[in-house]
Amino acid sequence: MNTTLKCLFAATALVAWVGPTGAQSPVIRPDFGQREFEANCASCHGMDAKGNGPLVSFLTKSPPDLSMLARRNGGVFPMARLYDVIDGTGVPAHGNRDMPVWGRDYKVRAAEYYADMPYDPEAYTRARILALLEYINRLQAK
């Protein structure tokens, strides 16, 4: 399977699933970014992204309020910086890191899921992180 076809399949998987059609049937669109947030971020950052998740008391450093990122950055959502932090590429060479490196975790999950099937781990990771960032951007304080 060539790369273009694999990317098309991956993009199709991320497109919203539409339920049965009809005048009375609502369109159901899963929110992949929200799912990522709830599965990987809410335990520390809280469901409202304000840094008040149920695991906060176990952390050595309080997680930041993710709903204020744009406001603290002059009204601009810091997409590239956040991507690097989530992916793990924005980690200093020395020192520790409080937040897990989700990019590495996503690649491991993809390898476990796809096993012997050909896939692009970078594209898989990128799609998950971008969906997450789009959701966090929607949570920004107005």
Solvent accessible surface area in square Angstrom, and as a share of the most:
residue,aa,sasa,rsa
1,M,134,0.60
2,N,96,0.49
3,T,82,0.48
4,T,105,0.61
5,L,73,0.36
6,K,43,0.18
7,C,59,0.35
8,L,107,0.53
9,F,110,0.46
10,A,50,0.39
11,A,52,0.40
12,T,83,0.48
13,A,72,0.56
14,L,72,0.36
15,V,98,0.56
16,A,29,0.23
17,W,144,0.50
18,V,81,0.47
19,G,8,0.07
20,P,104,0.66
21,T,125,0.73
22,G,50,0.48
23,A,107,0.83
24,Q,169,0.75
25,S,45,0.29
26,P,102,0.64
27,V,78,0.45
28,I,92,0.47
29,R,162,0.59
30,P,29,0.18
31,D,40,0.20
32,F,57,0.24
33,G,3,0.03
34,Q,65,0.29
35,R,138,0.50
36,E,19,0.08
37,F,1,0.00
38,E,74,0.33
39,A,79,0.62
40,N,16,0.08
41,C,12,0.07
42,A,6,0.05
43,S,45,0.29
44,C,32,0.19
45,H,15,0.07
46,G,3,0.03
47,M,125,0.56
48,D,62,0.32
49,A,0,0.00
50,K,104,0.44
51,G,12,0.11
52,N,94,0.48
53,G,7,0.07
54,P,107,0.67
55,L,77,0.38
56,V,43,0.25
57,S,98,0.63
58,F,161,0.67
59,L,66,0.33
60,T,138,0.80
61,K,135,0.57
62,S,82,0.53
63,P,18,0.11
64,P,70,0.44
65,D,37,0.19
66,L,14,0.07
67,S,5,0.03
68,M,46,0.21
69,L,14,0.07
70,A,13,0.10
71,R,129,0.47
72,R,143,0.52
73,N,54,0.28
74,G,74,0.71
75,G,59,0.57
76,V,96,0.55
77,F,28,0.12
78,P,11,0.07
79,M,81,0.36
80,A,75,0.58
81,R,134,0.49
82,L,20,0.10
83,Y,49,0.19
84,D,59,0.31
85,V,50,0.29
86,I,12,0.06
87,D,21,0.11
88,G,17,0.16
89,T,96,0.56
90,G,41,0.39
91,V,46,0.27
92,P,93,0.59
93,A,100,0.78
94,H,160,0.71
95,G,74,0.71
96,N,136,0.70
97,R,61,0.22
98,D,88,0.46
99,M,56,0.25
100,P,71,0.45
101,V,28,0.16
102,W,36,0.12
103,G,0,0.00
104,R,154,0.56
105,D,44,0.23
106,Y,0,0.00
107,K,62,0.26
108,V,76,0.44
109,R,78,0.28
110,A,0,0.00
111,A,50,0.38
112,E,128,0.57
113,Y,169,0.64
114,Y,53,0.20
115,A,73,0.57
116,D,143,0.74
117,M,120,0.53
118,P,88,0.55
119,Y,55,0.21
120,D,48,0.25
121,P,49,0.31
122,E,93,0.42
123,A,22,0.17
124,Y,55,0.21
125,T,3,0.01
126,R,108,0.39
127,A,26,0.20
128,R,44,0.16
129,I,0,0.00
130,L,77,0.38
131,A,22,0.17
132,L,1,0.00
133,L,0,0.00
134,E,83,0.37
135,Y,21,0.08
136,I,6,0.03
137,N,67,0.34
138,R,117,0.43
139,L,47,0.23
140,Q,15,0.07
141,A,38,0.30
142,K,199,0.84
